[in-house]
Amino acid sequence: MRVSLRSAPHLSDMGVPRREVIQRWLGLLVAVLCLAAGSVSAAEGKRPNVLIIVADDLGYSDLGCYGGEIETPQLDRLAANGLKFSQCYSTGRCWSSRAAILTGYYAQQVRRDSMPKVPSAGGRGIRPGWAQLLPTMLREQGYRSYHSGKWHIDGSPMKNGFDHAYTIEDHDRYFYPQNHTEDDQRLPAVPRDSGFYLTNAIADHSIKVLKEHARQFSDQPFFQYLCFTAPHFPLHALPEDIARYRNRYLAGWDVLRSERFARQRELGLINCDLAPRLENSAPRWNPTEAVLHEKVGPGEIGRAVAWNDLTEEQRLFQAEKMAIHAAMVDRMDREIGRVIDQLREMKVLDNTLIMFVSDNGASAEQIIRGDGHDPKAPLGSGRSYLGLGPGWSTMSNSPFRMHKSWVHEGGISSPLIVHWPEGITEKGTLRHTPAHLVDLVPTVLEVTGAKRPETWNEKPVPAPPGTSLIPAFAQDVTVPHEYLWWFHEGNRAVRVGDWKIVSWGVEGAWELFDLKADRSETRNLAMQFPEKLSELQKLWEAKLEEFQTLSQED
């Protein structure tokens, strides 16, 4: 298999010892040789199908195979027969992560997230022409491409290389969405009490197009981009799913977070401490406590206080909210199982590269949108509108700090499950190399033999920041990155090797952490290693300037 390896001189420039650089590349070479000897390659004429599954606002520890108590047997089975990555990163927000997944660039490079010198609506602009989406790159290799679910990228699926697409643009209603399309044509609004549930509908469309593919295009490979909205707010779930979890969370977020943490240690996912619960860590756009009590009721709370400090009414209300969140994750897992069953029926499961990720960490948001919240309505129904809130979000992101939209580990750490029986020989093992959503495109290009255009309008296409993860498919090696970079809502971070600097907002002080020993970011080393802090700060600023310049070009 052809594997594109990047040179590594910048590693030593960034303070990584030369011996460690050599060890990394020796391990990488071994992995490449193992992969070349034991896996199916595009060059052999048997191109794999590709299925990328994206969850929305799923916490790092929500899945059973990542330490959670939520029942996710389908994803757990994929992990048991494939690989789990312990250090995969998102961008911290939904739209920026989707740009990274489908372009292979940081969102700031392609005008899809805020930059200080580049004004755009909500921080999201129109991608430059050279920033093509993955289906366009795959088309020359004979792939047909299908999208099902949340879009949140500029343009439309059908104008960006997809052959079929069901797109949900109404993010406020799971039971009766008003704004959704099929093949870029607007669909009628779903009537209330119709039995519609969005998670099921997204899977239905995926299965529908796969069946058509089996009938009409079985000689061609496919790319399926399956994007659930679950468990993004509002907390809407089917009553029978909620019932399975109704009493599961009465012990509260402190006890259950400790239990998740213990399971994560046992699974080998982490070797760090449990980060402290931060009481005042809600997003600035959340309603005040007074507004929450007025619009939702006395059971709601907007701070991550100790569970024992809640009233009995608050505990019952909060436990029900987490039961709904769990029900949403549970249902998503069941619907993923139906899609996998379809692949099995088509006899293509073994040669389908499946990658499952979350677009960011769990959300502490408690926004009330859509049709508003009716305090008299059953919780989880279409007439209710609730967010998970910072208490349960802290648990979902165990063992890390912060939530969605922050770039501390809690906001950007994502599960990454990879399943590909014909291309991966190891089963149920961990991969500890740092990885990022920008790595998905180069990984897919590698296994499919597809290529990114080298020029656009007679100018060179900018070099993408991601690295193919294929070497880690064969062995637990470090896939080298010169850096991993974040900027969202003013929150900033960069990681080089095991060192990471991070700040809470542009006015916040930089913190420095050694993630090898302290992934939960509990011991700030900025005072002990000022030279390392300064080195990484300069790198972050240099990349900001580089990306700003790039995003202003046509």
Number of C-alpha atoms within 10 A of each C-alpha: 20 12 16 12 15 12 11 15 12 13 19 14 11 16 14 16 11 13 9 12 16 12 13 16 18 13 17 23 15 15 20 21 13 16 23 17 10 14 16 20 20 17 12 8 10 12 21 27 24 23 21 20 19 25 25 23 27 29 32 30 28 27 23 18 26 26 23 24 18 21 21 22 17 19 21 19 14 24 23 20 20 23 26 27 23 22 20 23 30 29 33 32 24 23 22 27 30 25 29 27 27 20 27 28 24 28 29 26 26 28 27 28 26 22 23 10 11 16 13 14 10 9 18 22 20 15 22 16 11 19 22 18 22 26 24 19 19 23 16 12 16 14 26 22 28 26 27 26 25 26 24 18 20 15 11 15 24 17 11 16 20 23 17 20 26 27 26 25 16 14 17 23 26 26 22 19 22 19 17 20 17 17 18 15 12 13 16 11 12 17 12 11 9 9 11 16 18 22 25 18 17 25 22 17 22 26 19 13 20 21 17 11 19 17 11 10 14 14 11 15 22 24 24 23 25 26 27 27 25 26 28 23 26 30 27 30 28 19 14 9 17 24 14 15 20 18 14 17 21 18 13 21 26 18 14 20 23 15 16 23 25 15 20 21 16 12 13 13 20 22 15 18 16 20 19 14 22 16 14 12 19 23 20 8 9 17 17 14 13 13 12 19 15 12 15 20 16 15 16 22 22 26 17 22 17 14 17 12 9 15 12 11 11 17 21 17 19 25 20 22 25 28 26 30 27 29 29 25 27 26 21 25 21 20 20 23 19 18 19 19 14 19 19 12 12 15 12 17 21 17 20 22 22 22 21 21 24 29 31 34 39 36 33 27 25 24 19 20 14 15 12 17 19 16 14 10 12 11 22 24 21 25 18 22 26 23 25 26 28 28 27 27 30 31 30 30 29 33 29 29 25 30 31 30 25 31 33 27 27 32 29 31 33 33 28 25 26 22 28 25 20 16 23 23 17 16 16 16 16 21 22 19 19 21 27 28 27 28 24 24 24 24 19 25 17 21 23 24 18 20 16 20 12 12 11 14 9 7 9 11 15 14 10 17 18 24 25 23 24 25 25 23 23 24 21 18 23 20 21 24 22 20 20 20 21 25 26 22 17 18 19 23 23 22 23 20 20 14 20 25 27 26 20 18 16 13 9 12 12 20 18 28 23 19 19 13 14 19 25 24 27 17 15 15 16 17 10 10 12 12 11 18 22 15 12 25 20 12 18 22 13 12 17 19 15 12 18 20 13 16 22 13 8 10
